[in-house]
Amino acid sequence: MGISGDAIPISARLMAVADVYDALISRRIYKEAMAHEKAVFIIVEGKNRHFDADIVDAFLELQDEFRAIAARFSDSDEVMALKAQQMARFEVVL
């Protein structure tokens, strides 16, 4: 849409940080999870460039809560194995 800075809705600026954090720290069938500390470093590196500075500051203050929520909702080994099996069946169809 060609907007930047404060013209970007606050909800989108919040989601940008939350989505990147989740993508980095979450284990997927095609990648291992990144350590919380490394994900925080990447987000801080993006402050004022990719991420709103105030949102990053708030994220830093709440990072322990982010970590706890991520741990609570992370996939178990069993769920990851099931997802891998489902993907393997899908690849056979292709």
Backbone as CSV, one residue per row, in Angstrom:
resi,resn,N_x,N_y,N_z,CA_x,CA_y,CA_z,C_x,C_y,C_z
1,MET,0.822,-1.203,0.000,0.000,0.000,0.000,0.860,1.258,0.000
2,GLY,2.173,1.097,0.125,3.052,2.247,0.054,3.082,3.119,1.291
3,ILE,2.592,2.627,2.408,2.607,3.430,3.635,3.820,3.056,4.477
4,SER,4.173,3.962,5.370,5.315,3.701,6.246,5.124,4.447,7.558
5,GLY,5.977,4.125,8.522,5.958,4.812,9.807,4.623,4.712,10.518
6,ASP,4.198,5.828,11.076,2.957,5.864,11.849,1.713,5.678,10.994
7,ALA,1.853,5.736,9.667,0.710,5.484,8.792,0.333,3.998,8.789
8,ILE,1.260,3.146,9.170,0.978,1.712,9.275,0.144,1.510,10.539
9,PRO,-0.964,0.815,10.429,-1.809,0.602,11.616,-1.013,-0.077,12.743
10,ILE,-1.302,0.327,13.972,-0.598,-0.225,15.135,-0.739,-1.739,15.173
11,SER,-1.891,-2.257,14.788,-2.087,-3.711,14.792,-1.105,-4.406,13.853
12,ALA,-0.820,-3.796,12.726,0.128,-4.373,11.774,1.555,-4.284,12.307
13,ARG,1.880,-3.190,12.987,3.226,-3.053,13.566,3.444,-4.055,14.685
14,LEU,2.404,-4.293,15.479,2.481,-5.313,16.533,2.644,-6.704,15.923
15,MET,1.836,-6.995,14.924,1.859,-8.309,14.297,3.199,-8.584,13.622
16,ALA,3.842,-7.559,13.088,5.132,-7.754,12.428,6.146,-8.351,13.400
17,VAL,6.217,-7.812,14.601,7.159,-8.321,15.601,6.729,-9.708,16.074
18,ALA,5.457,-9.870,16.396,4.971,-11.154,16.904,5.158,-12.263,15.872
19,ASP,4.861,-11.976,14.614,4.968,-12.982,13.563,6.417,-13.401,13.330
20,VAL,7.316,-12.447,13.283,8.726,-12.779,13.069,9.263,-13.562,14.266
21,TYR,8.921,-13.145,15.478,9.370,-13.885,16.653,8.890,-15.328,16.578
22,ASP,7.615,-15.523,16.294,7.062,-16.870,16.206,7.757,-17.685,15.115
23,ALA,7.971,-17.089,13.958,8.624,-17.806,12.860,10.045,-18.226,13.228
24,LEU,10.739,-17.388,13.958,12.119,-17.697,14.318,12.221,-18.771,15.399
25,ILE,11.388,-18.693,16.421,11.558,-19.587,17.577,10.772,-20.889,17.456
26,SER,9.928,-20.989,16.450,9.101,-22.189,16.312,9.796,-23.264,15.494
27,ARG,9.718,-24.474,15.998,10.241,-25.640,15.277,9.230,-25.991,14.190
28,ARG,9.745,-26.291,13.034,8.920,-26.734,11.915,9.486,-28.057,11.409
29,ILE,8.736,-28.749,10.574,9.255,-30.017,10.078,10.455,-29.802,9.153
30,TYR,10.627,-28.604,8.650,11.716,-28.299,7.739,12.845,-27.486,8.389
31,LYS,12.714,-27.145,9.683,13.772,-26.387,10.365,13.647,-26.544,11.873
32,GLU,14.768,-26.386,12.535,14.786,-26.393,13.995,14.423,-25.007,14.520
33,ALA,14.040,-24.959,15.757,13.720,-23.680,16.398,15.000,-22.895,16.667
34,MET,14.885,-21.600,16.589,15.995,-20.721,16.937,15.893,-20.382,18.420
35,ALA,17.010,-20.189,19.055,17.027,-19.803,20.466,16.360,-18.437,20.649
36,HIS,15.666,-18.295,21.768,14.986,-17.040,22.093,15.952,-15.859,21.997
37,GLU,17.127,-16.016,22.546,18.103,-14.914,22.582,18.500,-14.465,21.175
38,LYS,18.672,-15.421,20.275,19.037,-15.068,18.901,17.870,-14.365,18.204
39,ALA,16.648,-14.846,18.449,15.470,-14.205,17.860,15.335,-12.769,18.359
40,VAL,15.566,-12.559,19.655,15.509,-11.207,20.216,16.567,-10.326,19.551
41,PHE,17.762,-10.857,19.367,18.838,-10.104,18.718,18.419,-9.664,17.317
42,ILE,17.828,-10.575,16.552,17.399,-10.252,15.189,16.331,-9.160,15.200
43,ILE,15.397,-9.253,16.119,14.344,-8.234,16.209,14.940,-6.884,16.593
44,VAL,15.843,-6.871,17.551,16.492,-5.619,17.954,17.291,-5.038,16.784
45,GLU,17.941,-5.897,16.007,18.690,-5.428,14.832,17.760,-4.762,13.810
46,GLY,16.499,-5.183,13.777,15.541,-4.614,12.838,14.815,-3.380,13.345
47,LYS,15.135,-2.975,14.560,14.488,-1.789,15.152,14.768,-0.563,14.286
48,ASN,13.730,0.209,14.032,13.786,1.432,13.217,14.003,1.157,11.731
49,ARG,14.130,-0.099,11.351,14.263,-0.426,9.930,13.068,-1.277,9.502
50,HIS,12.973,-2.461,10.055,11.864,-3.355,9.717,10.746,-3.269,10.755
51,PHE,11.112,-2.937,11.977,10.150,-2.911,13.081,10.065,-1.532,13.713
52,ASP,8.876,-1.177,14.143,8.639,0.071,14.860,9.442,0.065,16.171
53,ALA,10.153,1.143,16.440,11.018,1.221,17.623,10.240,1.060,18.925
54,ASP,9.083,1.688,19.032,8.289,1.581,20.267,7.791,0.152,20.478
55,ILE,7.444,-0.523,19.387,6.974,-1.907,19.486,8.120,-2.812,19.929
56,VAL,9.301,-2.594,19.400,10.465,-3.390,19.813,10.769,-3.144,21.289
57,ASP,10.692,-1.910,21.728,10.926,-1.616,23.151,9.915,-2.339,24.040
58,ALA,8.649,-2.339,23.616,7.615,-3.046,24.377,7.883,-4.551,24.360
59,PHE,8.280,-5.076,23.207,8.628,-6.491,23.096,9.742,-6.852,24.073
60,LEU,10.754,-6.015,24.159,11.869,-6.287,25.069,11.404,-6.333,26.522
61,GLU,10.492,-5.451,26.872,9.962,-5.452,28.241,9.124,-6.694,28.527
62,LEU,8.493,-7.232,27.485,7.577,-8.364,27.653,8.148,-9.683,27.140
63,GLN,9.428,-9.724,26.842,9.989,-10.911,26.196,9.834,-12.186,27.015
64,ASP,9.828,-12.088,28.336,9.623,-13.290,29.151,8.219,-13.856,28.942
65,GLU,7.240,-12.983,28.758,5.885,-13.432,28.482,5.792,-14.075,27.096
66,PHE,6.483,-13.488,26.121,6.531,-14.074,24.779,7.104,-15.485,24.855
67,ARG,8.203,-15.626,25.584,8.857,-16.929,25.705,7.924,-17.940,26.371
68,ALA,7.226,-17.540,27.417,6.326,-18.445,28.132,5.158,-18.884,27.252
69,ILE,4.589,-17.956,26.516,3.472,-18.295,25.629,3.942,-19.244,24.528
70,ALA,5.103,-18.967,23.968,5.640,-19.841,22.918,5.865,-21.248,23.449
71,ALA,6.399,-21.366,24.645,6.629,-22.688,25.231,5.310,-23.411,25.472
72,ARG,4.325,-22.678,25.913,3.012,-23.277,26.212,2.357,-23.860,24.962
73,PHE,2.551,-23.217,23.826,1.865,-23.640,22.613,2.769,-24.352,21.609
74,SER,3.981,-24.692,21.988,4.884,-25.363,21.049,4.416,-26.791,20.780
75,ASP,4.706,-27.271,19.593,4.325,-28.626,19.207,5.203,-29.653,19.910
76,SER,4.570,-30.716,20.354,5.307,-31.820,20.973,6.034,-32.623,19.894
77,ASP,6.910,-33.501,20.314,7.605,-34.372,19.371,6.603,-35.225,18.593
78,GLU,5.562,-35.673,19.276,4.550,-36.501,18.625,3.816,-35.724,17.528
79,VAL,3.464,-34.484,17.816,2.780,-33.657,16.825,3.698,-33.377,15.641
80,MET,4.964,-33.114,15.908,5.914,-32.874,14.820,6.059,-34.110,13.944
81,ALA,6.100,-35.294,14.547,6.201,-36.538,13.776,4.965,-36.729,12.906
82,LEU,3.802,-36.440,13.441,2.564,-36.549,12.673,2.576,-35.581,11.494
83,LYS,3.018,-34.370,11.722,3.097,-33.389,10.641,4.063,-33.844,9.557
84,ALA,5.185,-34.423,9.955,6.160,-34.924,8.985,5.558,-36.059,8.158
85,GLN,4.801,-36.939,8.808,4.138,-38.033,8.081,3.123,-37.479,7.084
86,GLN,2.378,-36.484,7.505,1.382,-35.882,6.617,2.050,-35.231,5.411
87,MET,3.153,-34.558,5.644,3.894,-33.920,4.534,4.452,-34.980,3.600
88,ALA,4.940,-36.084,4.129,5.477,-37.153,3.295,4.394,-37.720,2.384
89,ARG,3.188,-37.896,2.907,2.074,-38.376,2.083,1.722,-37.361,1.000
90,PHE,1.781,-36.093,1.344,1.481,-35.036,0.386,2.503,-35.032,-0.745
91,GLU,3.775,-35.203,-0.417,4.839,-35.190,-1.426,4.693,-36.357,-2.391
92,VAL,4.185,-37.504,-1.927,3.959,-38.649,-2.795,2.904,-38.314,-3.851
93,VAL,1.891,-37.568,-3.442,0.818,-37.179,-4.359,1.358,-36.251,-5.440
94,LEU,2.282,-35.387,-5.093,2.818,-34.451,-6.075,3.634,-35.199,-7.082
